[in-house]
């Protein structure tokens, strides 16, 4: 079983899976804070039904026998990885847009349609599209040889790669400069927005120039997870603290303190690492072995690998759904629940 386990997991690392191999802060907000309890009751389709359907679908796809689903399990993993990569690329870009919007709101320009439109395009193009291009050029997308490389073609691949590399870097610099000029010319420029735009552009440029893509992957994933942890701690500590259930009363001392939320999520992430890392990364980038030793190695070699793969994909897909549901500020219910971010 040890020989076959790696072939069923991702063959190369990417931000999608490194970022998912941790506790999801959105799960904490949705199911462990009193502020989100009314939202959970009113929007059960988003917070209860849809996650259950996603989990059931992932387990069905990966655990169904071939007589029911006539496709080798390894092939099912490949297509789930492709779907996951497309979703997570948008997910990362959406978080960048959300943070830029929060900084814009705190600067008193929440209602500016032009600034909002510019933020969205900057996040999607620079924080999403060019990251995908850079990863494709470095060959760090999981199973890239199966679905990316055939699109490039053998004849034009070298010329196209050079064009995408140089043109991509130039466009990142141009778009970043445009956003900064607009920000500086606004009536209330925001230093946090300027810092975030520069940091985002620097990470994308690193993706183009780094010889080892793992450096960018770690930096990109840590930035995403750190931002999500910060948002969660602020929303949990700044929201309604009136506990109505025994579970909420037990967690109340944590939810009242932002640092305690950060600590709790960090501990849960470490404990879940050997379970979720089975699906998240290849054997070259395993962290759980350094903490849990032989136990982590046994999990990646055990008959439970298909179940753990399904668990990993399910938590990843649910993470993307809950991120949108928990921070959908067009909803009055969400604005009330996450008022700690808006105050």
C-alpha positions as CSV (number, residue, x, y, z in Angstrom):
1,X,0.0,0.0,0.0
2,X,2.9,2.3,0.6
3,X,3.8,2.2,-3.1
4,X,0.4,3.2,-4.3
5,X,-0.5,5.9,-1.7
6,X,1.5,8.7,-3.3
7,X,0.0,8.0,-6.7
8,X,-3.4,8.8,-5.3
9,X,-2.4,12.0,-3.6
10,X,-1.4,15.2,-5.3
11,X,1.8,14.7,-7.3
12,X,3.0,18.3,-6.7
13,X,2.3,21.0,-4.2
14,X,0.2,24.1,-4.9
15,X,-1.3,26.8,-2.8
16,X,-4.6,25.1,-3.1
17,X,-3.7,22.1,-1.0
18,X,-1.1,23.6,1.3
19,X,-3.6,26.1,2.4
20,X,-6.3,23.6,3.0
21,X,-4.2,21.3,5.2
22,X,-5.2,23.4,8.2
23,X,-8.3,24.1,10.3
24,X,-10.8,26.3,8.4
25,X,-11.4,29.5,10.3
26,X,-14.8,29.9,8.5
27,X,-15.9,26.6,10.1
28,X,-15.2,28.2,13.5
29,X,-17.2,31.4,12.7
30,X,-20.1,29.5,11.3
31,X,-20.5,26.8,13.9
32,X,-18.7,27.9,17.0
33,X,-19.6,31.6,17.6
34,X,-22.8,33.0,19.0
35,X,-22.7,35.9,16.5
36,X,-23.3,33.5,13.6
37,X,-25.9,31.4,15.3
38,X,-28.9,33.4,13.9
39,X,-27.3,33.3,10.4
40,X,-26.9,29.6,10.7
41,X,-30.6,29.2,11.5
42,X,-31.8,31.6,8.7
43,X,-29.5,30.3,6.0
44,X,-29.5,26.6,6.6
45,X,-29.2,25.9,2.8
46,X,-25.8,27.6,2.7
47,X,-24.4,26.5,6.1
48,X,-25.9,23.1,6.6
49,X,-27.4,21.5,3.6
50,X,-24.8,22.5,1.0
51,X,-21.8,21.4,3.1
52,X,-23.4,18.0,3.7
53,X,-24.1,17.5,0.0
54,X,-20.5,18.5,-0.9
55,X,-19.1,16.0,1.7
56,X,-21.4,13.2,0.5
57,X,-20.4,13.9,-3.1
58,X,-16.7,13.8,-2.4
59,X,-17.0,10.5,-0.5
60,X,-19.2,9.0,-3.1
61,X,-16.9,9.9,-6.0
62,X,-13.8,8.5,-4.3
63,X,-15.2,5.5,-2.5
64,X,-17.7,4.2,-5.0
65,X,-16.6,0.9,-6.6
66,X,-15.7,0.9,-10.3
67,X,-18.9,-1.1,-11.1
68,X,-20.9,1.9,-9.9
69,X,-18.5,4.6,-11.2
70,X,-16.5,3.1,-14.1
71,X,-13.3,5.2,-13.7
72,X,-10.1,4.2,-11.8
73,X,-9.8,5.9,-8.4
74,X,-6.5,7.5,-9.5
75,X,-8.3,9.2,-12.4
76,X,-11.0,10.5,-10.1
77,X,-8.4,12.1,-7.9
78,X,-6.9,13.8,-10.9
79,X,-10.1,15.5,-11.9
80,X,-10.9,16.4,-8.3
81,X,-7.5,18.1,-8.1
82,X,-8.2,20.0,-11.4
83,X,-11.5,21.2,-10.1
84,X,-10.0,22.1,-6.7
85,X,-7.2,24.1,-8.4
86,X,-9.7,26.1,-10.4
87,X,-11.9,26.8,-7.4
88,X,-9.0,27.7,-5.1
89,X,-7.5,30.1,-7.6
90,X,-10.7,32.1,-7.5
91,X,-10.9,31.6,-3.8
92,X,-7.6,33.2,-3.1
93,X,-8.4,36.1,-5.5
94,X,-11.7,36.6,-3.8
95,X,-10.0,36.9,-0.4
96,X,-7.7,39.6,-1.8
97,X,-10.7,41.5,-3.1
98,X,-12.5,41.2,0.3
99,X,-9.5,42.5,2.2
100,X,-9.1,45.4,-0.2
101,X,-12.8,46.2,0.2
102,X,-12.5,46.1,4.0
103,X,-9.6,48.5,3.9
104,X,-11.5,50.7,1.5
105,X,-14.5,50.8,3.8
106,X,-12.4,51.7,6.8
107,X,-11.0,54.6,4.7
108,X,-14.6,55.9,4.1
109,X,-14.8,54.8,0.4
110,X,-17.0,51.8,0.7
111,X,-19.6,53.2,-1.8
112,X,-17.1,54.1,-4.5
113,X,-18.1,52.0,-7.6
114,X,-14.9,52.8,-9.5
115,X,-12.6,51.8,-6.6
116,X,-14.6,48.7,-6.0
117,X,-14.4,47.7,-9.7
118,X,-10.6,48.4,-9.8
119,X,-10.1,46.3,-6.6
120,X,-12.0,43.4,-8.1
121,X,-10.0,43.4,-11.4
122,X,-6.7,43.8,-9.6
123,X,-7.5,40.9,-7.3
124,X,-8.8,38.6,-10.0
125,X,-6.1,39.4,-12.6
126,X,-3.0,39.9,-10.4
127,X,-4.0,37.8,-7.4
128,X,-5.7,35.1,-9.4
129,X,-4.9,34.9,-13.1
130,X,-1.2,35.7,-13.0
131,X,-0.6,33.3,-10.1
132,X,-2.0,30.5,-12.3
133,X,0.3,31.6,-15.2
134,X,3.3,31.7,-12.9
135,X,2.6,28.3,-11.5
136,X,2.1,26.8,-15.0
137,X,5.5,28.2,-16.1
138,X,7.2,26.7,-13.1
139,X,5.4,23.3,-13.5
140,X,4.1,23.5,-9.9
141,X,0.4,22.8,-10.7
142,X,-0.6,19.3,-9.6
143,X,-0.9,16.8,-12.5
144,X,0.1,19.7,-14.9
145,X,1.3,17.3,-17.5
146,X,-2.2,15.9,-17.8
147,X,-4.2,19.1,-18.4
148,X,-2.0,22.2,-18.7
149,X,1.0,21.1,-20.9
150,X,-1.2,19.7,-23.7
151,X,-2.7,23.1,-24.2
152,X,0.7,24.8,-24.7
153,X,2.0,22.4,-27.3
154,X,5.5,21.3,-27.9
155,X,6.4,23.7,-30.7
156,X,5.3,27.0,-29.2
157,X,5.9,26.1,-25.6
158,X,9.3,27.8,-25.2
159,X,8.3,31.0,-27.1
160,X,5.0,31.1,-25.3
161,X,6.6,30.6,-21.9
162,X,9.1,33.5,-22.4
163,X,6.3,35.7,-23.6
164,X,4.0,34.9,-20.7
165,X,6.9,35.3,-18.2
166,X,8.1,38.7,-19.4
167,X,4.6,40.0,-20.3
168,X,3.1,38.8,-17.0
169,X,5.7,40.5,-14.9
170,X,5.3,43.7,-16.9
171,X,1.5,43.7,-16.5
172,X,1.7,43.0,-12.8
173,X,3.9,46.1,-12.4
174,X,1.7,48.2,-14.6
175,X,-1.6,47.2,-12.9
176,X,0.0,47.7,-9.5
177,X,1.2,51.2,-10.4
178,X,-2.3,52.0,-11.7
179,X,-4.0,50.9,-8.4
180,X,-1.4,52.9,-6.4
181,X,-1.9,56.0,-8.4
182,X,-5.7,55.9,-8.0
183,X,-5.3,55.3,-4.3
184,X,-2.9,58.2,-3.8
185,X,-5.2,60.5,-5.8
186,X,-8.2,59.6,-3.7
187,X,-9.5,61.9,-1.1
188,X,-8.7,59.5,1.7
189,X,-5.7,57.3,0.8
190,X,-5.3,54.2,2.9
191,X,-1.9,53.1,4.0
192,X,-3.1,49.5,4.8
193,X,-4.5,49.3,1.2
194,X,-1.2,50.5,-0.2
195,X,0.7,48.0,1.8
196,X,-1.5,45.2,0.9
197,X,-1.4,46.0,-2.9
198,X,2.5,46.2,-2.7
199,X,2.7,43.0,-0.8
200,X,0.4,41.1,-3.2
201,X,2.3,42.4,-6.2
202,X,5.6,41.4,-4.6
203,X,4.4,37.8,-4.0
204,X,3.2,37.4,-7.6
205,X,6.5,38.7,-8.9
206,X,8.2,36.2,-6.7
207,X,6.2,33.5,-8.3
208,X,7.6,34.5,-11.7
209,X,11.2,34.8,-10.6
210,X,11.7,32.2,-7.9
211,X,13.7,29.2,-9.0
212,X,12.1,27.0,-6.5
213,X,8.3,27.3,-6.6
214,X,8.0,25.9,-3.1
215,X,9.2,29.2,-1.7
216,X,6.3,31.0,-3.3
217,X,3.8,28.3,-2.4
218,X,4.7,28.6,1.3
219,X,4.6,32.4,1.3
220,X,1.3,32.5,-0.6
221,X,-0.3,29.9,1.6
222,X,0.9,31.5,4.9
223,X,-0.4,34.9,3.7
224,X,-3.8,33.5,2.9
225,X,-4.1,31.5,6.1
226,X,-2.8,34.4,8.3
227,X,-5.3,36.8,6.7
228,X,-8.2,34.3,7.3
229,X,-7.1,33.8,10.9
230,X,-7.0,37.5,11.5
231,X,-10.5,38.1,9.9
232,X,-11.9,35.2,12.0
233,X,-10.5,36.4,15.3
234,X,-11.8,40.0,14.7
235,X,-15.2,38.8,13.7
236,X,-15.5,36.3,16.6
237,X,-14.3,38.7,19.3
238,X,-16.2,41.7,17.9
239,X,-19.5,39.9,17.4
240,X,-22.4,39.0,19.7
241,X,-21.2,37.1,22.8
242,X,-24.6,36.0,24.1
243,X,-24.1,32.3,24.3
244,X,-27.4,30.3,24.0
245,X,-26.1,26.7,24.0
246,X,-23.8,24.7,26.2
247,X,-21.3,24.4,23.4
248,X,-21.2,28.2,23.0
249,X,-20.9,28.7,26.7
250,X,-17.9,26.4,26.8
251,X,-16.3,28.3,23.9
252,X,-17.2,31.8,25.2
253,X,-13.9,32.5,27.0
254,X,-12.2,31.8,23.7
255,X,-14.6,33.8,21.4
256,X,-14.3,36.9,23.6
257,X,-10.6,37.2,23.0
258,X,-9.1,37.5,19.5
259,X,-5.8,36.0,20.6
260,X,-7.5,33.0,22.1
261,X,-9.3,32.3,18.8
262,X,-6.0,32.5,17.0
263,X,-4.4,30.1,19.5
264,X,-7.3,27.6,19.3
265,X,-7.3,27.5,15.5
266,X,-3.5,27.0,15.5
267,X,-3.8,24.1,17.9
268,X,-6.6,22.5,15.9
269,X,-4.6,23.0,12.7
270,X,-1.6,21.1,14.1
271,X,-3.8,18.3,15.4
272,X,-5.5,17.9,12.0
273,X,-2.3,18.1,10.0
274,X,-1.6,14.4,9.6
275,X,-5.2,13.8,8.5
276,X,-5.5,16.6,5.9
277,X,-1.9,16.5,4.6
278,X,-2.5,13.0,3.1
279,X,-4.5,14.8,0.4
280,X,-2.7,18.2,0.6
281,X,0.9,17.6,-0.5
282,X,3.2,15.0,-1.9
283,X,5.9,13.1,0.0
284,X,8.5,15.8,-0.7
285,X,6.7,18.5,1.3
286,X,5.3,16.6,4.3
287,X,5.3,18.5,7.6
288,X,3.3,16.1,9.7
289,X,6.2,13.6,9.8
290,X,8.3,16.2,11.7
291,X,5.6,16.5,14.4
292,X,3.9,13.1,14.6
293,X,6.7,10.8,13.3
294,X,5.7,7.3,12.4
295,X,2.0,7.9,13.0
296,X,1.8,10.4,10.1
297,X,3.7,8.0,7.9
298,X,1.3,5.2,8.8
299,X,-1.7,7.3,7.9
300,X,-0.3,8.0,4.4
301,X,0.4,4.3,3.9
302,X,-2.8,2.8,5.5
303,X,-5.9,1.4,3.9
304,X,-7.6,4.6,5.0
305,X,-6.0,6.7,2.3
306,X,-9.1,6.9,0.1
307,X,-11.2,8.0,3.0
308,X,-8.6,10.6,4.0
309,X,-8.5,11.9,0.4
310,X,-12.2,12.3,0.4
311,X,-12.1,14.1,3.7
312,X,-9.4,16.4,2.4
313,X,-11.3,17.3,-0.8
314,X,-14.6,17.7,1.1
315,X,-13.1,20.1,3.7
316,X,-11.4,22.1,0.9
317,X,-14.6,22.5,-1.2
318,X,-16.7,23.3,1.9
319,X,-14.0,25.9,2.9
320,X,-14.6,27.7,-0.4
321,X,-18.3,27.7,0.1
322,X,-18.2,28.9,3.7
323,X,-15.8,31.7,2.9
324,X,-18.4,33.1,0.5
325,X,-21.3,32.5,2.9
326,X,-19.5,33.8,6.1
327,X,-18.3,37.1,4.5
328,X,-21.2,37.8,2.0
329,X,-21.6,41.4,3.2
330,X,-24.4,42.1,0.8
331,X,-26.5,40.2,3.3
332,X,-27.8,42.2,6.3
333,X,-27.6,39.0,8.5
334,X,-23.9,38.6,7.6
335,X,-23.2,42.3,8.3
336,X,-24.7,41.9,11.8
337,X,-22.8,38.7,12.5
338,X,-19.5,40.0,11.3
339,X,-19.8,43.5,12.7
340,X,-16.4,43.2,14.4
341,X,-14.9,43.6,10.9
342,X,-17.0,46.6,9.9
343,X,-16.8,48.7,13.0
